Amino acid sequence: GPSAAARQGAVACLIRSVGGADYRLPHTGQTKYADDAPKIPAGAVTAEDADLIVDLVRQGPVKMKLILTPQQLPDVESYNVIGDIKGSEHPEQIIIVSGHLDSWDLGTGAVDDGAGVAVSMEAANLIQKLHLKPKRTIRVIAWMNEENGLAGSKQYEKDHREEWSNHFAAMETDGGAGHPIGINIKGKFEIKKLLAPVLAVLQESGAGGTNFAEHVGADIQPMEKADVPAFSPIQDSRFYFNYHHTAADTLDKIVPKELAENSAVVAVVTYALANMEQPLPR
């Protein structure tokens, strides 16, 4: 990044956008500077423009004029949005179901992560509509400030870290709304065996796969580090990075049927976790 470039004497740094499609859409994100290097201007160019620059450089020296407009505005007070369905037998034990509210402002944040918030809310709504009675508390969280420093997650950790032992499991949906094909698991391998009946149900819709991952959600990472079992849906992500962090991240990219499929998968897993007879291994 820019710090490595600055150590080599660069006066500015441009990277090729990391998005997955060639629609001349620059991909945005956070720039992190190292403490031991000058802070030089940095930006991302589209894939097409990156190719053009490469071709020009092959022909000889290239001069560029950069006009960059980012600015760091003052922090303002904002909030996580939290709602509980109280458990009927173990209300002190909590299952987190979540997505994050904030987004980059190039688009409207439908893929990243309006979809995750909608999926989490609808999962709880489905459980209510079906008049199911979870034994443990289901806590829906719409996290604030995932993109710019995880302030909402950090505040929740500050407020609840003494209660991690009562956080039975945590789930985050932050990969868009593509067709779900299974569940990512951050936890002990024994968890898969305990979830076998649930996975069999999910497999009827093609969502019974599992993947053990080192990390499943940015906002639930403090709970991951405390060995709280963590989950996220495995989704068809072939097109996710075409739109992620670009001006094309708008509501028209969301397929309602696939959004509903994700809600169903999250609802099934959430209710199963809330009613398991034994604790998950840590």
Buried (B, 14 or more C-beta within 10 A) or exposed (E): EBBEBBEEEBEBBBBBBEBBBEBEBBBBEEBEBEEEBBEBBBBBBBBBBBEEBEEEEEEEEEEEEEEEEEEEEEEEEEEBEBEEBEBBEBBEBBBBBBBBBBBBEBBBBBBBBBBBBBBBBBBBBBBEEEEBEBBBBBBBBBBBBBBEEBBBBBBBBEEBEEEBEBBBBBBBBBBBBBBBBBBBBBBBEEBBEBBEEBBEBBEEBEBBBBEEBEEBBBBBBBBBEBBBBBBBBBBBBEBBBBBBBBBBBBEEBBEEEBBBBBBBBBBBBBBBBBBBEEEBEE
